[in-house]
Amino acid sequence: MHWDKKGGLIGTIPAIILVSLVFFFALGIFNYVFAEVNDNISEQACRFTNALRIGTSISVVGGDVRVAPRGCKTIDKTVPDEEHVNNVLVPPGREKEENAKKYATIQHVSDLAARCWWMWLEGISYTDKNGHEQKDVLDPSLLSTNNQCFICYVFELDPKKSVPFSTKDLVDYMSSTFHKIRDTSDQCSSVGGICKQTCSNVYTNDPAPVRYTQEVLGNCDQQRAGTTCCVVDKSYECENRGGKCSSDGIFKNPFNGWSCKGGGYCYLADANYFTYTRYIQEYNGRGRFQPDVGSGFQSNTKYAVVFHENTDPAFFNINVYDLATKLWEPDKKQIDGIEILPLDRISKTCAVDWGVAEP
């Protein structure tokens, strides 16, 4: 490139066009690759690129622009799959084949709802480069608040492996069935534990419970200098991670993922034990779960698992209605959520962001 006699840069426009073409060509390859990979990798890529796009946005006059490519696509499913059929958990006394089909299907749909929430960052709030709290994960509209959504999954019931079930069946299952636990220890060793100044049973100014009296090798010095990893039991992890090996009025939720001496259940408090619904509502951020399928789930209908968000405008982010809401109803705030509804009703509910696999 060189300057012409009038001070213009000859070749600037062709260069911009060339760079743009290269960018969009690379973006097309990126989108093609992510559209072709298997479902698990697609889910991982969706979460990763959502986090990347938020973390690499560029501040311009009036707002932020996200430059990282999108990596989410809509995934088609037939439920239940073989994994859920083979590992179905049927409540005692309901072991009939029809109930096994029903619970395998409900479990699979519940897992799709939770996975969709995970892919879209679990309602976590984040702070932009200017220190302002942000909530939007979907790309906002330029100048207006928008009712947006992304279809994580489109699914149908397998007529041979499933039976119809009601919305209430799904809500009851998700509100009462374990999905995720929270380890409240410092996770300073392979069996949990907390970081204390000393593992002796002398209770001075250390707020940690006195029963963490056994010292193990761990990474406490990296977490808090001058501390040691202390556990209740070097061989069994339940109590090291915040549970108890016997139930009481507080520790009442059975969990078989953390070991206890004698092989019994580990019991968790509500603060450590998250059903599917509580996971969406409060595990890492506030969320809501809203199934809306009318008469229930049938094998002849396509359904969508949807991430739903009311995005703020990207530029000159002032909305008169929102401003009035904040002034007169400061506690009222739109929160992200997961919805399940018939696919043919999506366009009437929200503006769909199709991601990398636009139909």
For each residue, the residues with C-beta under 8 A, 3 or more apart:
1: 9 10 11 12 15
2: 9 10 11
3: 7 8 9 10
4: 7 8 9 10
5:
6:
7: 3 4
8: 3 4 12
9: 1 2 3 4 12
10: 1 2 3 4
11: 1 2 14 15
12: 1 8 9 15 16
13: 16 17
14: 11 17 18
15: 1 11 12 18 19
16: 12 13 19 20
17: 13 14 20 21
18: 14 15 21 22
19: 15 16 22 23
20: 16 17 23 24
21: 17 18 24 25
22: 18 19 25 26
23: 19 20 26 27
24: 20 21 27 28
25: 21 22 28 29
26: 22 23 29 30
27: 23 24 30 31 69
28: 24 25 31 32
29: 25 26 32 33
30: 26 27 33 34 69 71 356
31: 27 28 34 35 69 70 356 357
32: 28 29 35 36
33: 29 30 36 37
34: 30 31 37 42 45 49 71 73 356
35: 31 32 73 356 357
36: 32 33
37: 33 34 41 42 45
38: 41 42
39: 42 43 75 77
40: 43 44
41: 37 38 44 45
42: 34 37 38 39 45 46 72 73 75
43: 39 40 46 47 75 115 118 119
44: 40 41 47 48
45: 34 37 41 42 48 49 71 72
46: 42 43 49 50 71 72 73 119 120 152 355
47: 43 44 50 51 118 119 120 121
48: 44 45 51 52 71
49: 34 45 46 52 53 68 69 70 71 72
50: 46 47 53 54 71 72 119 120 121 137
51: 47 48 54 55 121
52: 48 49 55 56 68 71
53: 49 50 56 57 66 67 68 70
54: 50 51 57 66 121 126 134 137
55: 51 52
56: 52 53 66 67 68
57: 53 54 64 65 66 67 128 129
58: 64 65 66 67
59: 63 64 128 129 130
60: 63 64 65
61:
62: 315 316 317
63: 59 60 313 314 315 316 317
64: 57 58 59 60 128 314
65: 57 58 60 314
66: 53 54 56 57 58 139
67: 53 56 57 58
68: 49 52 53 56
69: 27 30 31 49 356
70: 31 49 53 139 355 356
71: 30 34 45 46 48 49 50 52 355 356
72: 42 45 46 49 50 119 150 152 355 356
73: 34 35 42 46 355 356 357
74: 150 151 152 153 154 354 355 357
75: 39 42 43 152 153 154
76: 153 154 155
77: 39 81 108 112 153 154 155 156
78: 81 155 156 157 158
79: 84 105 108 109 112 155 156 157 158 162
80: 84 85 88 101 104 105 107 108 158 161 162
81: 77 78 84 85 108
82: 85 86
83: 86 87
84: 79 80 81 87 88 104 105 107 108 111
85: 80 81 82 88 104 161
86: 82 83
87: 83 84
88: 80 84 85 100 103 104 107
89: 103 107
90: 94 95 99 100 103
91: 94 103
92: 95
93:
94: 90 91 99 103
95: 90 92 99 100
96: 99 100
97: 100 101
98: 101 102 163
99: 90 94 95 96 102 103
100: 88 90 95 96 97 103 104
101: 80 97 98 104 105 161 162 163
102: 98 99 105 106 162 163 165 169
103: 88 89 90 91 94 99 100 106 107 173
104: 80 84 85 88 100 101 107 108 161 162
105: 79 80 84 101 102 108 109 157 161 162 163 165 297
106: 102 103 109 110 165 169 170 173
107: 80 84 88 89 103 104 110 111 173 177
108: 77 79 80 81 84 104 105 111 112
109: 79 105 106 112 113 155 170 297 305 340
110: 106 107 113 114 170 173 174 177 179 276
111: 84 107 108 114 115
112: 77 79 108 109 115 116 152 153 155 305
113: 109 110 116 117 174 276 280 289 305 338 340
114: 110 111 117 118 179 180 276 279 280
115: 43 111 112 118 119 152
116: 112 113 119 120 152 153 305 306 307 338
117: 113 114 120 122 123 279 280 287 307 338
118: 43 47 114 115 121 122
119: 43 46 47 50 72 115 116 152 307
120: 46 47 50 116 117 137 150 152 307 309 336
121: 47 50 51 54 118 124 137 284 285
122: 117 118 283 284 285 287
123: 117 280 284 285 286 287 335 336
124: 121 284 285
125: 133 134 135 285
126: 54 133 134
127: 131 132 133 134
128: 57 59 64 131 132 134
129: 57 59
130: 59
131: 127 128
132: 127 128
133: 125 126 127
134: 54 125 126 127 128
135: 125 309 312 336
136: 139 140 309 311 312
137: 50 54 120 121 307 309 336
138: 148 149 150 307 309 311 353
139: 66 70 136 311 314 353
140: 136 146 148 311 312 313 314
141: 144 145 146 148 311 313 314
142: 313 314 315
143: 313 314 315 316
144: 141 313 319
145: 141 310 311 312 313 319 321 322
146: 140 141 310 311 313 351
147: 308 310 349 350 351
148: 138 140 141 308 309 310 311 350 351 352 353
149: 138 306 307 308 309 339 346 349 350 351 352 353
150: 72 74 120 138 306 307 352 353 354 355
151: 74 154 304 305 306 343 346 352 354
152: 46 72 74 75 112 115 116 119 120 305 306 307
153: 74 75 76 77 112 116 304 305
154: 74 75 76 77 151 302 303 304 305 343
155: 76 77 78 79 109 112 302 303 304 305
156: 77 78 79 299 301 302 303
157: 78 79 105 162 164 297 298 299 301
158: 78 79 80 161 162 299
159: 162 299
160:
161: 80 85 101 104 105 158
162: 79 80 101 102 104 105 157 158 159 299
163: 98 101 102 105
164: 157 296 297 298 299
165: 102 105 106 169 170 296 297
166: 169 170 295 296 297
167: 170 171 291 292 293 294 296 297
168: 171 172
169: 102 106 165 166 172 173 296
170: 106 109 110 165 166 167 173 174 291 297 340
171: 167 168 174 175 277 291
172: 168 169 175 176
173: 103 106 107 110 169 170 176 177 276
174: 110 113 170 171 177 275 276 277 289
175: 171 172 275 276 277 278
176: 172 173 275
177: 107 110 173 174 275 276
178: 181 253 255 273 274 275
179: 110 114 274 275 276 279
180: 114 274 279 283
181: 178 255 257 268 272 273 274
182: 242 271 272 273 274 283
183: 187 192 241 242 272
184: 241 242 271 272
185: 188 192 193 194 240 241 242
186: 193 194 195 220 223 229
187: 183 192 193 241
188: 185 192 193 194 195 218 219 220 223 229
189: 192 193 216 217 218 219 229 231 240
190:
191: 216 231 233 234 235 236 237 240 241
192: 183 185 187 188 189 231 237 240 241 242
193: 185 186 187 188 189 212 216 218 229 230 231 240
194: 185 186 188 208 212 229 230 231
195: 186 188 208 218 220 223 224 227 228 229 230
196: 199 206 208 212 227 228 230
197: 204 206 226 227 228
198: 202 206 228
199: 196 212 213 214 215 228 230
200: 213
201: 210 211 213
202: 198 210
203: 206 210
204: 197
205:
206: 196 197 198 203
207:
208: 194 195 196 212 230
209: 212
210: 201 202 203 213
211: 201 232 239
212: 193 194 196 199 208 209 230 231 232 240
213: 199 200 201 210 230 232
214: 199 230 231 232 233 234
215: 199 228 229 230 231
216: 189 191 193 229 230 231 234
217: 189 229
218: 188 189 193 195 228 229
219: 188 189 222 223 229
220: 186 188 195 223 224 227 228 229
221: 224 225 226 227
222: 219
223: 186 188 195 219 220 227
224: 195 220 221 227
225: 221
226: 197 221
227: 195 196 197 220 221 223 224
228: 195 196 197 198 199 215 218 220
229: 186 188 189 193 194 195 215 216 217 218 219 220
230: 193 194 195 196 199 208 212 213 214 215 216
231: 189 191 192 193 194 212 214 215 216 234 240
232: 211 212 213 214 239 240
233: 191 214 236 237 239 240 261
234: 191 214 216 231
235: 191 259 261
236: 191 233 239 240 245 259 260 261
237: 191 192 233 240 241 258 259
238: 241 243 244 245 258 259 260 266
239: 211 232 233 236 242 243 244 245 260
240: 185 189 191 192 193 212 231 232 233 236 237
241: 183 184 185 187 191 192 237 238 258
242: 182 183 184 185 192 239 268 269 272
243: 238 239 251 255 258 266 267 268 272
244: 238 239 247 248 251 266 267
245: 236 238 239 260 261 262 264 265 266 267
246: 251 267
247: 244 251 252 254 265 267
248: 244 251 252 267
249: 252
250: 269
251: 243 244 246 247 248 267 268 269
252: 247 248 249 267 269 270
253: 178 267 268 269 270 272 273
254: 247 265 266 267 268
255: 178 181 243 258 265 266 267 268 273
256: 265 266
257: 181 266
258: 237 238 241 243 255 266
259: 235 236 237 238 263 266
260: 236 238 239 245 263 264 265 266
261: 233 235 236 245
262: 245
263: 259 260
264: 245 260
265: 245 247 254 255 256 260
266: 238 243 244 245 254 255 256 257 258 259 260
267: 243 244 245 246 247 248 251 252 253 254 255
268: 181 242 243 251 253 254 255 272 273
269: 242 250 251 252 253 272 273
270: 252 253 273
271: 182 184
272: 181 182 183 184 242 243 253 268 269
273: 178 181 182 253 255 268 269 270
274: 178 179 180 181 182 278 279 282 283
275: 174 175 176 177 178 179 278 279
276: 110 113 114 173 174 175 177 179 279 280 289
277: 171 174 175 280 281 289
278: 175 274 275 281 282 283
279: 114 117 179 180 274 275 276 282 283
280: 113 114 117 123 276 277 283 287 288 289 337 338
281: 277 278 286 287 288 289
282: 274 278 279 285 286 287
283: 122 180 182 274 278 279 280
284: 121 122 123 124
285: 121 122 123 124 125 282 336
286: 123 281 282 335 336
287: 117 122 123 280 281 282 335 336 337 338
288: 280 281 335 336 337 338
289: 113 174 276 277 280 281 337 338 339
290: 308 337 338 339 340
291: 167 170 171 339 340 341
292: 167 339 340 341
293: 167 296 297 303 340 341 342
294: 167 342
295: 166 298
296: 164 165 166 167 169 293
297: 105 109 157 164 165 166 167 170 293 301 303
298: 157 164 295 301
299: 156 157 158 159 162 164
300:
301: 156 157 297 298 342 343
302: 154 155 156 342 343 344
303: 154 155 156 293 297 340 341 342 343
304: 151 153 154 155 340 341 342 343 346
305: 109 112 113 116 151 152 153 154 155 338 339 340
306: 116 149 150 151 152 338 339 340 341 346 349 350
307: 116 117 119 120 137 138 149 150 152 336 337 338
308: 147 148 149 290 336 337 338 339 349 350
309: 120 135 136 137 138 148 149 336 337
310: 145 146 147 148 334
311: 136 138 139 140 141 145 146 148
312: 135 136 140 145 317 319 322
313: 63 140 141 142 143 144 145 146 316 317 318 319
314: 63 64 65 139 140 141 142 143 317
315: 62 63 142 143
316: 62 63 143 313
317: 62 63 312 313 314
318: 313 323
319: 144 145 312 313 322 323
320: 323 324
321: 145 324 325
322: 145 312 319 325 326
323: 318 319 320 326 327
324: 320 321 327 328
325: 321 322 328 329 332
326: 322 323 329 330
327: 323 324 330
328: 324 325
329: 325 326 332
330: 326 327
331:
332: 325 329
333:
334: 310
335: 123 286 287 288
336: 120 123 135 137 285 286 287 288 307 308 309
337: 280 287 288 289 290 307 308 309
338: 113 116 117 280 287 288 289 290 305 306 307 308
339: 149 289 290 291 292 305 306 308 349
340: 109 113 170 290 291 292 293 303 304 305 306
341: 291 292 293 303 304 306 345 346 349
342: 293 294 301 302 303 304 345
343: 151 154 301 302 303 304 346
344: 302
345: 341 342 348 349
346: 149 151 304 306 341 343 349 350 352
347: 352
348: 345
349: 147 149 306 308 339 341 345 346
350: 147 148 149 306 308 346
351: 146 147 148 149
352: 148 149 150 151 346 347
353: 138 139 148 149 150
354: 74 150 151 357 358 359
355: 46 70 71 72 73 74 150 358
356: 30 31 34 35 69 70 71 72 73
357: 31 35 73 74 354
358: 354 355
359: 354
